[in-house]
Amino acid sequence: MYKKIIPMIALSIIVMASCTHDKKQAETPANPFLSEYQTPFKVVPFDKIKTEHYMPAFEAGMKEQLAEIDAIVNNTETPTFQNTILPYDKSGETLNRVSNVFFNILECNSDDELMALAEQVMPLLSKHGDAIAMNPKLFEKIDYVYQHRNEMGLDEQQIRVVEKYHQDFVRSGAALPDDKKAELSKINEQLSTLSLQFGNNLLKENGNYKLVIENQADLAGLPQSSIDAAAEQAKADGMDGKWVFTLSKPSLIPFLQFAENRELRKQMYLAYYNRGDNGNEFDNKNLIKEMLRLRQQKAQLLGYDNHANYVLAVNMAHDAATVDQFLADIFNPAQELAKKELAEMQAIAKKEGAKFKLEGWDWWYYAEKLRKEKYDFDENYIKPYLSVDNVRNGMFSAANKLYGVTFTKNNTIPVYYPGVETYEVKEANGDFLGILYLDYYPRASKSGGAWCTEFRTAGHDINGNKVYPLVSLVMNFTPPTDNTPALLNWDETETMWHEFGHSLHAFFSDGLYSRTCGAVPHDFVELPSQIMENWAAEPEVIRMYAKHYQTGEVMPDSLIQKIENSALFNQGFMTTELIAASILDMKFHELTDVENLDVDAFEKQQMDAIKLIPEILPRYRATNFSHIFNGGYSAGYYGYTWAEVLDKDAFNYFKTSGNLFNPEIAKAFRQYCLQDGGNDEGMVQYRKFRGQDPEKEPYLRARGLE
C-alpha cells in the first residue's frame, strides 16, 4: 500500500487568526520545522521534534503559503507558467515539511496527544486547502495559462503540468458558484474529520482485543515461534505465565492456521472481522454512513452521478461500469476455484472425523492441512531461511541487479522509534538518491498492515535544485524472540518486497515539477510494488537470499521446489476475498442515496448478490476497511487487481526474454513506469515501456484462473 500524505496541501490557503501565531512562534524559536533541516542529507531531526512543535509549524506553514499565494494573485503581469504555475507548484514548503512528518508519525507511532492534535489540525488543513482551490482570482490566472498554453512556447511537461493543475482546480470546485463552494468546503472539512475518527477507532479496536490463554493445552498445534511470541506479549502486558494473542497479523494468522482449538479460532476470527462493528464507542457504522452521504453530495456538486465516477474519471479505468465489468469477469472463476478448494478441505476434515461443515474460521486451518497433503509444504520449514535480514538483503541485491542501486546502512541518522533502520541509497555511479527507513514490527502505537510513505518527496525546488526523497517502509512483521531472530512467513516476505517496490518508485521518480513528479493514476500505483513480488518467488532469486539463520545454508532446492509447486495454493480463496472487497468498495460508492442505509445489511445484500459463499468474507468488511474510509483508496481498491494485470504482463516480458534481470527491459521499466510515470497518462506510459497493451493471460495463469 502506498500512502501519500497531505493530499490537500497542494491546494491550500486560508487567513488564520494571526494574533496568537506570532506569540507561539516566539515561544518556540528552536522549532525544527520552521527552517531547513540542519542534518546530514537534510533528514528529519526526529531527536529534536516534540509534540508541541507541530501546531506552531502548521500555523506558520499556512501563513507562509498565504503570502506565496497572495504574491501570485496580486502580480499585475499577464499570467504565465513562470509567474503563476511554477510558484504555485513550489508553494507550501514549510507546510509540506511538517505535514509529511506529522501524519506519518500519527500512523506509525501515535498516542492520545497526537490523535487529539490531529482532530484540531484536520479541519484547519481542509479549510486551508479549499480556500485556495476555490480562490477565484487564482483560478482565473491558472485558467488563463490553461487557455493559452499552446501559445506560450511551453514544453510538453510544462503543458501537462498546466493541464493537470487546471483539472485539479475544476475537480476541487473552483468553477462552482460561491454558495456551492461554501457547501463543498464544509463537506471536505467534515470528511477529513470523519476519516480521522474512522482510523482512530480502528486503531483502538486493534489494540483493545487480546486473547489470553492460561491453559497450555489450548496452544496445541501452534508453532513454537507463535507460542514464544505470545508469552513475550503476555510478559509485556504484565501477565507472566500466560499467553496473549492479538489482532496483529503476525499473531492472528498463525493462530488461525495452526491452533487446534476450534472455538478459540472462532473467537479470533470474529474479533478480527468485526472490528468497528461491535456497537461500542469505536463502532464505525455511523461514520461510514455519514462519509458516504458527504462523498455523494460532493460528487453531485461537481457534476458526477456518484462518488465512484468522480474518483475514476482521472484513473486508467475511467468509469464505474468499466471497473464493475472487470471485477465481475474475475470473481466468478475465482469463486469456482475457491469452491474446489473448500471441497478438498472438507474432505480432509471428514477423513479426520470432523462432524461439522467448515466455517470461515476453519479455512486457514484446513488450508494448511491441504497444502501439506498436496504439496508436502509446511511453512514452518521455510521460515528459518527467511530472517528479516536475509529477506531485506535479497531485495537490495535484486534492485542492484536490476538498476545498479546500492543500499548502505547508516546508524547515525535520527529515527522516530528505536529499531528503525536507515540506509543511504545511491546509483551505481555513486550519485545519492535518498534515504530509506525500515520499520518492521507491530506495536500498540502503530496502525495495522504495511505501507510505504515519504517524509520528503523527490523533485526539484523552484531554482531547479534536486530534492532527495526520504522514504519509509512501515510493516507489522513477526518480531524476534529471545531465542530467534525475526523469521518471516511467505506472505510477510512478499509484503516486504511489495513495499520495497513502492520505495523504488519513490527514489527513481524525477521531474522538475511537483505536480507530475511520480504522480501516476491510482490504479497504476501498485504496479511498481507488485512487480517486485514476482522476483521474490523466483528460484534463482530465492537462492540469493534464503539462508538458514543458524547455519547460513542456502534453502535446499527441494524446499524451493515446494514453494514453486504451491504457487497456486489457495488462490481461489485469496482472489475471491480480494475481489469481493473490491466489489463492496464499488457498490458503496455507486450509491446515490444513503438516507436509510444500514451498513451491515447493505454489505450482506451486495455479497448475496454476487453469491459469495458464506465460508469466505470480503478481505475487509466495511467497518474495518481502512483503505477506503481512511486510506485514500475509495472506489479504488480494485486498483490492486488492475495493476496486477500490468505487473504480471511486465514480469512475463522479463521472463520470456530469458533473463530475469534483463538490463534493457529494466532500463525501460525504470524510465517509463518509475522515473517518468507522471509524464503522461498511465496506459500511455505502460505502452512506451511494453510496446503494446498488457496481455491478461499472465495474470490469469498466476491466479490459476485460465
C-alpha positions as CSV (number, residue, x, y, z in Angstrom):
1,M,0.0,0.0,0.0
2,Y,1.2,3.5,-0.8
3,K,0.2,6.3,1.5
4,K,0.7,9.7,0.0
5,I,0.5,12.1,2.9
6,I,-1.2,15.6,2.8
7,P,-3.4,15.2,-0.3
8,M,-5.0,18.6,0.5
9,I,-1.8,20.6,0.9
10,A,-1.2,21.2,-2.8
11,L,-4.3,23.3,-2.9
12,S,-4.2,25.3,0.2
13,I,-4.7,28.8,1.7
14,I,-6.7,30.4,4.5
15,V,-6.3,33.5,6.6
16,M,-5.5,32.4,10.1
17,A,-6.1,34.3,13.3
18,S,-2.6,35.6,13.4
19,C,-2.7,37.3,16.8
20,T,-1.7,34.1,18.5
21,H,0.6,32.7,15.9
22,D,3.4,35.1,16.3
23,K,3.3,34.6,20.1
24,K,3.5,30.8,19.7
25,Q,6.4,31.1,17.2
26,A,8.3,33.4,19.7
27,E,7.9,30.8,22.4
28,T,9.4,28.0,20.3
29,P,12.3,29.6,18.4
30,A,14.0,26.2,18.1
31,N,11.1,24.7,16.2
32,P,12.9,22.3,13.8
33,F,10.1,22.6,11.2
34,L,10.5,26.3,10.7
35,S,13.8,26.2,8.8
36,E,15.6,23.8,6.5
37,Y,16.8,20.8,8.4
38,Q,20.4,21.2,9.5
39,T,21.2,17.5,9.4
40,P,23.1,15.1,7.2
41,F,21.2,14.7,3.9
42,K,18.7,17.2,5.4
43,V,16.9,14.2,7.1
44,V,14.2,14.8,9.6
45,P,15.7,15.6,13.0
46,F,13.4,13.2,14.9
47,D,15.6,13.6,18.0
48,K,14.7,17.3,18.2
49,I,11.0,17.2,17.4
50,K,8.5,17.4,20.2
51,T,4.7,17.3,20.1
52,E,4.4,21.0,20.9
53,H,6.3,21.9,17.7
54,Y,3.6,20.6,15.4
55,M,0.8,23.2,15.8
56,P,3.0,26.3,15.6
57,A,4.6,24.8,12.5
58,F,1.3,24.1,10.9
59,E,0.2,27.7,11.6
60,A,3.4,29.2,10.3
61,G,3.3,27.0,7.2
62,M,-0.2,28.0,6.4
63,K,0.7,31.7,6.9
64,E,3.7,31.3,4.7
65,Q,1.7,29.8,2.0
66,L,-0.8,32.6,2.3
67,A,1.9,35.0,1.4
68,E,3.1,32.9,-1.5
69,I,-0.4,32.7,-3.0
70,D,-1.0,36.4,-2.4
71,A,2.1,37.1,-4.4
72,I,0.8,35.1,-7.3
73,V,-2.7,36.6,-7.2
74,N,-1.5,40.2,-6.8
75,N,1.0,40.0,-9.6
76,T,-0.2,42.5,-12.2
77,E,1.7,40.9,-15.1
78,T,-0.1,38.7,-17.7
79,P,-0.3,35.2,-16.2
80,T,2.4,32.8,-17.4
81,F,3.9,29.5,-16.5
82,Q,6.8,31.2,-14.7
83,N,4.8,33.7,-12.6
84,T,1.7,31.6,-11.9
85,I,2.1,27.8,-12.3
86,L,5.7,27.4,-11.1
87,P,5.4,29.4,-7.9
88,Y,2.1,27.7,-7.1
89,D,3.8,24.3,-7.8
90,K,6.5,25.1,-5.3
91,S,4.4,26.8,-2.6
92,G,3.9,25.4,0.9
93,E,7.4,24.1,1.7
94,T,7.1,24.5,5.4
95,L,3.5,23.1,5.5
96,N,4.6,20.1,3.5
97,R,7.6,19.6,5.8
98,V,5.5,19.4,9.0
99,S,2.6,17.5,7.4
100,N,4.9,14.8,6.0
101,V,6.2,14.1,9.5
102,F,3.1,14.6,11.5
103,F,0.7,12.4,9.5
104,N,3.3,9.6,9.1
105,I,4.1,9.6,12.9
106,L,0.3,9.6,13.5
107,E,0.1,6.3,11.6
108,C,3.2,4.6,13.0
109,N,3.9,5.9,16.5
110,S,0.7,7.6,17.7
111,D,-0.6,8.4,21.1
112,D,-3.6,10.1,22.6
113,E,-2.0,13.6,22.4
114,L,-1.2,13.2,18.7
115,M,-4.7,11.9,18.0
116,A,-6.2,14.9,19.8
117,L,-3.9,17.3,17.9
118,A,-4.9,15.6,14.6
119,E,-8.6,16.4,15.3
120,Q,-7.7,20.0,15.7
121,V,-5.4,20.1,12.6
122,M,-7.5,18.3,10.1
123,P,-10.3,20.9,9.8
124,L,-7.8,23.7,9.6
125,L,-6.0,22.0,6.7
126,S,-9.2,21.2,5.0
127,K,-10.3,24.8,5.1
128,H,-6.8,25.8,4.1
129,G,-6.9,23.6,1.0
130,D,-10.4,24.6,0.0
131,A,-9.8,28.3,0.3
132,I,-7.1,28.1,-2.3
133,A,-8.8,25.6,-4.5
134,M,-11.8,27.8,-4.7
135,N,-9.9,31.1,-4.9
136,P,-11.5,32.8,-7.9
137,K,-8.6,35.1,-8.7
138,L,-6.0,32.3,-8.5
139,F,-8.2,30.1,-10.7
140,E,-8.7,32.9,-13.2
141,K,-4.9,33.2,-13.6
142,I,-4.5,29.4,-13.9
143,D,-7.3,29.2,-16.4
144,Y,-5.7,32.0,-18.4
145,V,-2.5,30.0,-18.7
146,Y,-4.5,26.9,-19.5
147,Q,-6.4,28.5,-22.3
148,H,-3.2,29.9,-23.8
149,R,-0.9,27.0,-23.0
150,N,-0.2,26.1,-26.6
151,E,0.7,29.7,-27.5
152,M,3.3,30.3,-24.7
153,G,6.2,28.3,-26.0
154,L,5.9,25.7,-23.2
155,D,7.5,22.2,-23.5
156,E,5.4,19.0,-23.2
157,Q,5.9,18.7,-19.5
158,Q,5.0,22.3,-18.7
159,I,1.8,21.8,-20.8
160,R,1.0,18.7,-18.8
161,V,1.5,20.4,-15.5
162,V,-0.8,23.2,-16.6
163,E,-3.4,20.8,-17.7
164,K,-3.2,18.7,-14.5
165,Y,-3.5,21.7,-12.2
166,H,-6.4,23.1,-14.2
167,Q,-8.1,19.7,-13.9
168,D,-7.3,19.7,-10.1
169,F,-8.9,23.1,-9.6
170,V,-12.1,22.2,-11.5
171,R,-12.4,18.9,-9.6
172,S,-11.9,20.8,-6.4
173,G,-14.8,23.2,-7.1
174,A,-13.0,26.3,-8.5
175,A,-15.7,26.7,-11.2
176,L,-18.6,26.4,-8.8
177,P,-20.7,29.4,-7.8
178,D,-19.9,30.9,-4.4
179,D,-22.8,29.2,-2.5
180,K,-21.7,25.8,-3.9
181,K,-18.1,26.4,-3.0
182,A,-19.1,27.1,0.6
183,E,-21.1,23.9,0.7
184,L,-18.3,21.9,-0.8
185,S,-15.8,23.3,1.7
186,K,-18.0,22.3,4.6
187,I,-18.3,18.8,3.2
188,N,-14.5,18.5,2.8
189,E,-14.0,19.7,6.4
190,Q,-16.4,17.1,7.7
191,L,-14.9,14.3,5.6
192,S,-11.4,15.0,6.9
193,T,-12.6,14.7,10.5
194,L,-14.7,11.6,9.9
195,S,-11.8,9.8,8.1
196,L,-9.5,10.5,11.0
197,Q,-12.1,9.2,13.5
198,F,-12.5,6.0,11.5
199,G,-8.8,5.4,11.6
200,N,-8.6,6.2,15.3
201,N,-11.5,3.8,16.1
202,L,-9.8,1.0,14.2
203,L,-6.5,1.6,16.0
204,K,-8.3,1.3,19.3
205,E,-10.2,-1.8,18.2
206,N,-7.0,-3.4,17.1
207,G,-5.2,-2.6,20.4
208,N,-8.1,-3.4,22.8
209,Y,-8.6,-7.0,21.8
210,K,-6.4,-9.7,23.5
211,L,-7.0,-13.4,23.6
212,V,-5.5,-14.5,26.9
213,I,-4.7,-18.2,27.2
214,E,-4.0,-19.7,30.6
215,N,-4.3,-23.4,29.8
216,Q,-1.2,-24.7,27.9
217,A,-3.4,-27.4,26.2
218,D,-5.1,-24.6,24.3
219,L,-1.8,-23.9,22.5
220,A,-1.9,-27.3,20.8
221,G,-0.9,-27.2,17.1
222,L,0.8,-23.8,17.3
223,P,4.4,-23.4,16.2
224,Q,6.9,-22.7,18.9
225,S,7.6,-19.3,17.4
226,S,4.0,-18.2,17.9
227,I,3.9,-19.6,21.4
228,D,7.1,-17.8,22.3
229,A,5.8,-14.5,20.8
230,A,2.5,-14.9,22.8
231,A,4.5,-15.5,26.0
232,E,6.5,-12.3,25.4
233,Q,3.4,-10.4,24.7
234,A,1.9,-11.6,28.0
235,K,5.0,-10.6,29.8
236,A,4.9,-7.2,28.3
237,D,1.2,-6.9,29.4
238,G,2.1,-7.9,33.0
239,M,0.7,-11.5,32.7
240,D,3.7,-13.7,33.2
241,G,2.9,-17.4,32.8
242,K,0.1,-16.8,30.3
243,W,0.0,-16.4,26.5
244,V,-1.5,-13.3,24.8
245,F,-2.6,-13.3,21.1
246,T,-3.6,-10.0,19.4
247,L,-5.2,-9.0,16.1
248,S,-1.9,-8.0,14.6
249,K,-1.2,-10.3,11.6
250,P,1.9,-11.9,13.0
251,S,-0.2,-13.1,15.9
252,L,-3.5,-13.6,14.2
253,I,-2.7,-15.6,11.1
254,P,-0.5,-18.4,12.6
255,F,-3.3,-18.8,15.2
256,L,-5.9,-19.3,12.5
257,Q,-3.6,-21.5,10.6
258,F,-2.4,-23.9,13.3
259,A,-4.4,-23.7,16.6
260,E,-6.3,-26.9,17.1
261,N,-8.9,-25.3,19.4
262,R,-11.7,-24.5,17.0
263,E,-13.6,-22.4,19.5
264,L,-10.6,-20.1,20.1
265,R,-10.0,-19.9,16.3
266,K,-13.6,-18.7,16.0
267,Q,-13.1,-16.1,18.7
268,M,-10.0,-14.7,16.9
269,Y,-11.7,-14.8,13.5
270,L,-14.8,-13.0,14.6
271,A,-12.8,-10.4,16.6
272,Y,-10.8,-9.5,13.6
273,Y,-13.6,-9.3,11.1
274,N,-16.0,-7.5,13.5
275,R,-13.6,-4.7,14.2
276,G,-15.5,-1.4,14.1
277,D,-18.8,-3.3,14.3
278,N,-19.2,-4.0,18.0
279,G,-21.8,-1.4,19.0
280,N,-19.3,0.3,21.3
281,E,-17.7,3.7,21.3
282,F,-15.4,2.7,18.5
283,D,-18.2,1.5,16.2
284,N,-17.7,2.8,12.6
285,K,-21.1,2.3,11.0
286,N,-22.5,5.8,11.6
287,L,-19.2,7.3,10.4
288,I,-19.4,5.2,7.2
289,K,-23.0,6.3,6.5
290,E,-22.1,9.9,7.0
291,M,-19.0,9.7,4.9
292,L,-20.9,8.0,2.1
293,R,-23.6,10.7,2.2
294,L,-21.0,13.5,2.1
295,R,-19.0,11.9,-0.7
296,Q,-22.1,11.5,-2.7
297,Q,-23.1,15.2,-2.1
298,K,-19.6,16.2,-3.2
299,A,-19.7,14.2,-6.4
300,Q,-23.1,15.7,-7.4
301,L,-21.9,19.2,-6.7
302,L,-19.0,18.5,-9.1
303,G,-21.2,17.1,-11.8
304,Y,-20.9,13.4,-11.3
305,D,-23.8,10.9,-10.5
306,N,-21.8,9.2,-7.8
307,H,-18.5,9.2,-5.9
308,A,-17.1,6.2,-7.9
309,N,-17.4,8.0,-11.2
310,Y,-15.9,11.2,-9.7
311,V,-12.9,9.2,-8.5
312,L,-12.5,7.1,-11.6
313,A,-12.6,9.9,-14.1
314,V,-8.9,10.5,-13.7
315,N,-7.9,6.8,-13.3
316,M,-6.9,4.4,-16.1
317,A,-10.3,2.6,-15.8
318,H,-12.2,6.0,-16.3
319,D,-15.7,4.9,-15.0
320,A,-17.5,2.6,-12.7
321,A,-19.0,0.5,-15.4
322,T,-15.6,-0.5,-16.6
323,V,-14.5,-1.5,-13.1
324,D,-17.6,-3.4,-12.4
325,Q,-17.2,-5.5,-15.5
326,F,-13.5,-6.0,-14.9
327,L,-14.3,-7.3,-11.4
328,A,-17.2,-9.5,-12.5
329,D,-15.1,-11.2,-15.1
330,I,-12.6,-12.3,-12.4
331,F,-15.0,-13.0,-9.5
332,N,-16.9,-15.9,-10.9
333,P,-14.0,-18.1,-12.0
334,A,-12.1,-17.2,-8.8
335,Q,-15.0,-18.4,-6.6
336,E,-15.4,-21.6,-8.6
337,L,-11.8,-22.3,-7.8
338,A,-12.4,-21.4,-4.2
339,K,-15.3,-23.9,-4.1
340,K,-13.0,-26.6,-5.3
341,E,-10.5,-25.7,-2.5
342,L,-13.3,-25.8,0.0
343,A,-14.4,-29.3,-1.1
344,E,-10.9,-30.6,-0.8
345,M,-10.6,-29.2,2.7
346,Q,-14.0,-30.6,3.7
347,A,-12.8,-34.0,2.6
348,I,-9.8,-33.7,4.8
349,A,-12.0,-32.7,7.8
350,K,-14.3,-35.6,7.1
351,K,-11.3,-38.0,6.9
352,E,-10.2,-36.8,10.3
353,G,-13.6,-37.5,11.8
354,A,-15.0,-33.9,11.9
355,K,-18.8,-33.8,12.1
356,F,-19.2,-30.2,11.1
357,K,-19.4,-28.2,7.9
358,L,-16.4,-25.9,7.6
359,E,-16.9,-22.2,8.5
360,G,-14.8,-19.1,7.9
361,W,-12.7,-19.7,11.0
362,D,-11.7,-23.1,9.7
363,W,-10.4,-22.0,6.3
364,W,-6.8,-21.1,7.2
365,Y,-6.5,-24.2,9.5
366,Y,-7.6,-26.7,6.9
367,A,-5.9,-24.9,4.1
368,E,-2.6,-25.6,5.9
369,K,-3.6,-29.3,6.0
370,L,-4.4,-29.2,2.3
371,R,-1.1,-27.6,1.5
372,K,0.8,-30.2,3.4
373,E,-1.2,-33.0,1.8
374,K,-1.0,-31.7,-1.8
375,Y,2.5,-30.2,-1.8
376,D,4.1,-31.6,1.3
377,F,4.6,-28.0,2.3
378,D,4.9,-26.7,5.8
379,E,5.6,-23.0,6.1
380,N,7.5,-23.6,9.3
381,Y,10.1,-25.4,7.3
382,I,10.9,-22.3,5.2
383,K,10.8,-19.7,8.0
384,P,14.3,-20.4,9.3
385,Y,15.6,-19.3,5.9
386,L,13.6,-16.1,5.8
387,S,15.0,-13.9,8.6
388,V,14.2,-10.2,8.2
389,D,17.9,-9.5,7.4
390,N,18.1,-12.1,4.7
391,V,14.8,-11.0,3.0
392,R,15.9,-7.4,3.2
393,N,19.4,-8.2,1.8
394,G,17.7,-10.2,-1.0
395,M,15.6,-7.4,-2.2
396,F,18.5,-5.0,-2.1
397,S,20.5,-7.4,-4.2
398,A,17.7,-7.8,-6.7
399,A,17.4,-4.0,-7.0
400,N,21.1,-3.8,-7.6
401,K,21.0,-6.4,-10.3
402,L,18.1,-4.6,-12.0
403,Y,19.0,-1.0,-11.6
404,G,22.5,-0.8,-10.2
405,V,21.4,0.9,-7.0
406,T,23.1,0.3,-3.6
407,F,21.9,0.4,0.0
408,T,24.4,1.2,2.8
409,K,23.3,1.2,6.4
410,N,23.8,4.4,8.3
411,N,23.3,4.2,12.0
412,T,23.8,8.0,12.6
413,I,20.6,9.1,11.1
414,P,17.9,10.1,13.7
415,V,14.9,7.8,13.8
416,Y,11.4,8.2,15.3
417,Y,11.4,4.8,17.1
418,P,14.1,2.6,18.4
419,G,15.0,-0.2,16.0
420,V,14.0,1.6,12.8
421,E,16.8,1.1,10.3
422,T,18.1,3.7,7.9
423,Y,20.0,3.2,4.6
424,E,21.7,5.5,2.1
425,V,20.5,4.8,-1.4
426,K,22.9,5.5,-4.3
427,E,23.1,5.0,-8.0
428,A,25.7,2.6,-9.5
429,N,28.0,5.6,-10.1
430,G,27.7,6.7,-6.5
431,D,25.2,9.5,-7.0
432,F,23.0,10.0,-4.0
433,L,19.3,9.0,-4.4
434,G,17.8,9.3,-0.9
435,I,17.3,7.7,2.5
436,L,15.3,4.6,3.2
437,Y,13.7,3.9,6.6
438,L,12.6,0.4,7.6
439,D,10.2,-0.1,10.5
440,Y,9.5,-3.8,10.8
441,Y,7.4,-4.8,13.9
442,P,4.0,-4.2,15.5
443,R,3.4,-2.0,18.5
444,A,0.3,-0.6,20.1
445,S,1.1,2.9,18.7
446,K,1.2,1.6,15.1
447,S,-1.7,1.0,12.7
448,G,-2.0,-2.5,11.2
449,G,-0.9,-3.5,7.8
450,A,2.1,-2.4,5.8
451,W,2.7,0.6,3.7
452,C,5.3,2.9,2.0
453,T,5.3,6.6,2.5
454,E,7.6,9.6,2.4
455,F,9.0,12.1,4.9
456,R,10.1,14.1,1.9
457,T,9.2,13.5,-1.8
458,A,11.6,13.6,-4.7
459,G,11.7,16.5,-7.1
460,H,13.3,19.9,-7.6
461,D,13.0,23.2,-5.8
462,I,12.0,26.4,-7.5
463,N,15.6,27.0,-8.5
464,G,15.8,23.6,-10.2
465,N,18.0,22.1,-7.4
466,K,17.4,18.3,-6.9
467,V,15.4,17.4,-3.8
468,Y,16.2,13.9,-2.5
469,P,13.4,11.7,-1.0
470,L,13.2,10.3,2.5
471,V,11.2,7.1,2.1
472,S,9.7,4.9,4.8
473,L,8.6,1.3,4.7
474,V,6.3,0.5,7.7
475,M,5.4,-3.1,8.3
476,N,3.9,-5.4,11.1
477,F,6.1,-8.5,10.8
478,T,6.6,-11.4,13.3
479,P,9.0,-9.9,15.8
480,P,12.1,-11.6,17.1
481,T,12.0,-13.6,20.4
482,D,14.7,-14.2,23.0
483,N,15.7,-17.3,21.1
484,T,15.3,-16.5,17.4
485,P,15.6,-13.5,15.1
486,A,12.6,-12.3,13.3
487,L,11.6,-15.1,10.9
488,L,9.1,-14.3,8.2
489,N,6.4,-16.4,6.6
490,W,6.0,-16.3,2.9
491,D,3.2,-13.7,3.0
492,E,5.4,-11.4,5.0
493,T,8.3,-12.0,2.6
494,E,6.2,-10.9,-0.3
495,T,4.9,-8.0,1.6
496,M,8.4,-6.6,2.2
497,W,9.3,-6.9,-1.4
498,H,5.9,-5.3,-2.3
499,E,6.5,-2.2,-0.2
500,F,10.1,-2.0,-1.3
501,G,8.8,-1.7,-4.9
502,H,6.9,1.4,-3.8
503,S,10.2,2.8,-2.4
504,L,12.0,2.2,-5.7
505,H,9.2,4.2,-7.4
506,A,9.7,7.0,-4.9
507,F,13.5,7.0,-5.3
508,F,13.5,6.9,-9.1
509,S,10.7,9.4,-9.6
510,D,12.2,12.5,-11.3
511,G,10.9,15.7,-12.7
512,L,11.1,19.5,-12.4
513,Y,7.5,19.9,-11.2
514,S,5.8,18.6,-8.1
515,R,2.5,18.0,-9.8
516,T,3.8,15.4,-12.2
517,C,6.9,14.0,-10.5
518,G,5.9,10.5,-9.5
519,A,2.2,11.3,-9.9
520,V,0.6,8.3,-11.5
521,P,-3.1,7.2,-11.6
522,H,-4.4,5.3,-8.5
523,D,-4.9,2.1,-10.5
524,F,-1.3,2.4,-11.7
525,V,0.4,3.0,-8.3
526,E,0.5,-0.7,-7.3
527,L,2.4,-1.8,-10.4
528,P,5.9,-0.7,-9.1
529,S,5.2,-2.6,-5.9
530,Q,3.5,-5.7,-7.1
531,I,6.0,-6.4,-9.8
532,M,8.7,-6.9,-7.2
533,E,6.8,-9.8,-5.6
534,N,7.4,-11.8,-8.8
535,W,11.2,-11.7,-8.3
536,A,10.9,-12.7,-4.6
537,A,9.3,-16.0,-5.7
538,E,11.7,-17.0,-8.5
539,P,14.0,-19.9,-7.6
540,E,17.0,-18.1,-9.0
541,V,16.3,-15.2,-6.6
542,I,15.3,-17.3,-3.6
543,R,18.8,-18.8,-3.7
544,M,20.2,-15.3,-3.4
545,Y,18.6,-14.5,-0.1
546,A,17.0,-17.6,1.6
547,K,19.7,-18.7,4.0
548,H,19.3,-20.6,7.3
549,Y,19.7,-18.1,10.2
550,Q,21.8,-20.6,12.2
551,T,23.9,-22.4,9.6
552,G,24.0,-20.0,6.7
553,E,22.9,-22.9,4.4
554,V,21.0,-21.8,1.3
555,M,17.5,-23.1,1.2
556,P,17.6,-26.6,-0.4
557,D,16.2,-27.0,-3.9
558,S,13.6,-29.4,-2.5
559,L,12.1,-26.6,-0.4
560,I,12.3,-24.1,-3.2
561,Q,10.6,-26.6,-5.5
562,K,7.8,-26.8,-2.9
563,I,7.4,-23.1,-2.9
564,E,7.2,-23.1,-6.7
565,N,4.8,-26.1,-6.8
566,S,2.4,-24.4,-4.3
567,A,2.3,-21.1,-6.1
568,L,-1.3,-21.6,-6.9
569,F,-2.2,-22.8,-3.4
570,N,-5.3,-21.1,-2.0
571,Q,-5.5,-18.7,-5.0
572,G,-9.3,-19.2,-5.3
573,F,-9.8,-18.0,-1.7
574,M,-7.3,-15.1,-1.9
575,T,-8.6,-13.9,-5.2
576,T,-12.3,-14.2,-4.1
577,E,-11.8,-12.3,-0.9
578,L,-9.9,-9.6,-2.7
579,I,-12.4,-9.2,-5.5
580,A,-15.3,-9.3,-3.1
581,A,-13.8,-6.4,-1.1
582,S,-13.2,-4.5,-4.4
583,I,-16.9,-5.1,-5.3
584,L,-18.0,-3.9,-1.9
585,D,-16.0,-0.8,-2.2
586,M,-17.5,0.0,-5.6
587,K,-21.1,-0.7,-4.5
588,F,-20.8,1.6,-1.5
589,H,-19.5,4.3,-3.7
590,E,-22.0,3.9,-6.5
591,L,-24.8,4.6,-4.1
592,T,-26.8,7.8,-4.9
593,D,-29.0,7.7,-1.7
594,V,-27.7,6.7,1.7
595,E,-30.5,8.2,3.8
596,N,-31.8,4.9,5.1
597,L,-28.6,2.9,4.7
598,D,-28.0,0.0,7.1
599,V,-24.3,-0.6,6.6
600,D,-24.3,-4.2,7.7
601,A,-27.5,-5.1,5.8
602,F,-26.1,-3.4,2.6
603,E,-22.9,-5.3,2.8
604,K,-24.8,-8.6,3.2
605,Q,-27.1,-7.7,0.3
606,Q,-24.2,-7.0,-2.0
607,M,-22.3,-10.1,-1.1
608,D,-25.5,-12.2,-1.5
609,A,-26.0,-10.6,-4.9
610,I,-22.7,-12.0,-6.2
611,K,-23.4,-15.3,-4.3
612,L,-20.3,-15.1,-2.2
613,I,-20.1,-18.4,-0.3
614,P,-20.5,-18.0,3.5
615,E,-17.1,-19.6,4.2
616,I,-15.4,-16.5,2.7
617,L,-15.8,-12.9,3.8
618,P,-14.6,-10.0,1.8
619,R,-10.9,-9.3,2.7
620,Y,-12.2,-6.2,4.6
621,R,-15.6,-5.7,5.9
622,A,-16.9,-2.1,5.7
623,T,-16.3,-1.2,9.3
624,N,-12.6,-2.0,9.2
625,F,-12.0,-1.2,5.5
626,S,-9.4,1.4,6.2
627,H,-8.2,1.6,2.6
628,I,-11.4,3.2,1.5
629,F,-12.5,5.1,4.6
630,N,-9.2,6.2,6.0
631,G,-6.5,5.5,3.3
632,G,-7.4,7.3,0.1
633,Y,-8.5,4.2,-1.8
634,S,-12.2,4.9,-2.0
635,A,-13.6,3.4,-5.3
636,G,-10.0,2.4,-5.8
637,Y,-9.4,-0.9,-4.1
638,Y,-9.9,-2.6,-7.5
639,G,-6.6,-0.9,-8.4
640,Y,-4.6,-3.8,-6.8
641,T,-6.1,-6.2,-9.3
642,W,-6.0,-3.7,-12.2
643,A,-2.3,-3.2,-11.6
644,E,-1.7,-6.9,-11.1
645,V,-2.7,-7.5,-14.7
646,L,0.1,-5.0,-15.6
647,D,2.7,-6.4,-13.3
648,K,2.2,-10.0,-14.4
649,D,2.4,-8.9,-18.1
650,A,5.5,-6.8,-17.3
651,F,7.3,-9.6,-15.4
652,N,6.4,-12.1,-18.1
653,Y,8.2,-9.7,-20.5
654,F,11.4,-10.1,-18.4
655,K,11.0,-13.8,-18.0
656,T,10.3,-14.7,-21.7
657,S,13.4,-12.6,-22.6
658,G,15.5,-15.4,-20.9
659,N,17.0,-13.0,-18.3
660,L,15.1,-12.1,-15.1
661,F,17.3,-9.1,-14.8
662,N,17.4,-8.1,-18.5
663,P,19.2,-4.7,-18.4
664,E,17.4,-3.3,-21.4
665,I,13.9,-4.2,-20.1
666,A,14.9,-2.9,-16.6
667,K,16.1,0.3,-18.1
668,A,12.8,0.8,-20.0
669,F,10.7,-0.1,-17.0
670,R,12.6,2.3,-14.8
671,Q,12.3,5.1,-17.3
672,Y,8.7,4.9,-18.4
673,C,7.0,3.3,-15.3
674,L,9.1,4.6,-12.4
675,Q,11.1,7.7,-13.3
676,D,8.7,9.4,-15.8
677,G,5.4,7.7,-14.8
678,G,3.7,11.1,-14.3
679,N,4.7,12.4,-17.7
680,D,1.6,11.1,-19.5
681,E,-1.5,9.0,-18.8
682,G,-0.9,5.6,-17.2
683,M,-1.6,3.4,-20.2
684,V,0.4,5.6,-22.5
685,Q,3.4,5.2,-20.2
686,Y,2.9,1.5,-19.9
687,R,2.8,1.1,-23.7
688,K,6.0,3.1,-24.0
689,F,7.6,0.5,-21.8
690,R,5.9,-2.6,-23.2
691,G,5.5,-1.6,-26.8
692,Q,1.9,-2.9,-26.7
693,D,-1.2,-3.2,-24.4
694,P,-0.9,-5.6,-21.5
695,E,-1.9,-9.2,-22.0
696,K,-4.3,-10.7,-19.5
697,E,-3.1,-14.3,-19.8
698,P,-0.1,-14.0,-17.4
699,Y,-2.4,-12.7,-14.7
700,L,-5.0,-15.5,-15.2
701,R,-2.2,-18.0,-15.2
702,A,-0.6,-16.7,-12.0
703,R,-4.0,-16.8,-10.2
704,G,-4.9,-20.3,-11.5
705,L,-7.9,-18.9,-13.5
706,E,-7.0,-19.9,-17.0
